[in-house]
Amino acid sequence: MERAHYSPPWADTSIIGIAGSSGSGKSTLAHKIVSSLNLPWVAILSMDSFYRVLTPEQHILAQRNEYDFDSPSSIDFDTLVERLQDLKAG
């Protein structure tokens, strides 16, 4: 008799990216998508979790509202990619 193979639903991970500038509604859209899917194992990663640590000079600029948080250089893409690879690997 052949044994049935069970694969949990999260074993075939899909990653969906939602792009847009700061305050454009990405998180709202992501939460609406997750809500409509009604799947308990869906995770939302926010780019806000991957900002680079600011230098003292960058802190001063940010306090004066002169630091560009939308600039690609403000995001730690290496860490983001590592976390996405970790999720994809299970």
C-alpha positions as CSV (number, residue, x, y, z in Angstrom):
1,M,0.0,0.0,0.0
2,E,1.3,3.4,-1.0
3,R,1.5,6.0,1.8
4,A,-0.2,9.3,1.2
5,H,2.1,12.3,1.2
6,Y,1.0,15.3,3.2
7,S,2.3,18.7,2.4
8,P,1.3,21.6,4.6
9,P,-0.3,24.5,2.7
10,W,2.7,26.8,3.5
11,A,5.1,24.4,1.9
12,D,4.6,26.0,-1.5
13,T,5.3,29.6,-0.5
14,S,4.2,32.4,-2.8
15,I,5.5,35.9,-2.3
16,I,3.5,38.9,-3.5
17,G,5.1,42.4,-3.6
18,I,3.1,45.6,-3.4
19,A,5.0,48.7,-4.5
20,G,4.4,52.4,-4.0
21,S,5.7,55.4,-2.2
22,S,5.3,56.1,1.5
23,G,1.7,56.6,2.5
24,S,0.3,55.3,-0.8
25,G,-1.9,52.6,0.9
26,K,0.3,49.5,0.5
27,S,-0.3,48.2,4.0
28,T,-4.0,48.9,3.7
29,L,-4.2,46.9,0.4
30,A,-2.1,44.1,1.8
31,H,-4.4,43.7,4.9
32,K,-7.5,43.7,2.6
33,I,-6.0,41.0,0.4
34,V,-5.1,38.9,3.5
35,S,-8.5,39.4,4.9
36,S,-10.2,38.3,1.7
37,L,-8.0,35.2,1.4
38,N,-9.0,34.1,5.0
39,L,-5.8,32.1,5.3
40,P,-4.3,31.9,8.8
41,W,-0.7,31.3,7.6
42,V,-0.3,34.5,5.6
43,A,2.4,37.0,6.8
44,I,2.8,40.6,5.9
45,L,6.3,42.1,5.9
46,S,6.6,45.8,5.9
47,M,9.4,47.6,4.3
48,D,9.4,49.9,7.4
49,S,11.0,46.9,9.1
50,F,14.0,47.1,6.8
51,Y,15.2,50.7,7.1
52,R,19.0,51.0,7.6
53,V,20.1,52.3,11.0
54,L,20.5,56.1,10.7
55,T,23.8,57.7,11.3
56,P,23.8,60.7,13.8
57,E,23.8,63.0,10.8
58,Q,20.9,61.2,9.2
59,H,19.0,61.5,12.5
60,I,19.4,65.2,12.4
61,L,18.1,65.3,8.8
62,A,15.2,63.1,9.7
63,Q,14.2,65.3,12.7
64,R,14.2,68.3,10.3
65,N,12.1,66.3,7.8
66,E,15.0,66.4,5.3
67,Y,15.9,62.7,5.2
68,D,14.5,60.8,2.1
69,F,13.1,57.6,3.5
70,D,11.8,56.7,0.0
71,S,15.3,56.6,-1.4
72,P,16.4,53.0,-2.2
73,S,19.6,53.6,-0.2
74,S,17.6,53.9,3.0
75,I,16.4,50.3,2.8
76,D,18.5,47.3,3.8
77,F,17.7,45.2,0.8
78,D,20.3,42.5,1.7
79,T,18.5,41.7,4.9
80,L,15.1,41.9,3.2
81,V,16.2,39.4,0.6
82,E,17.6,37.1,3.3
83,R,14.3,37.1,5.2
84,L,12.3,36.4,2.0
85,Q,14.7,33.5,1.2
86,D,14.2,32.2,4.8
87,L,10.4,32.3,4.3
88,K,10.6,30.7,0.9
89,A,12.8,27.9,2.4
90,G,10.2,27.2,5.1
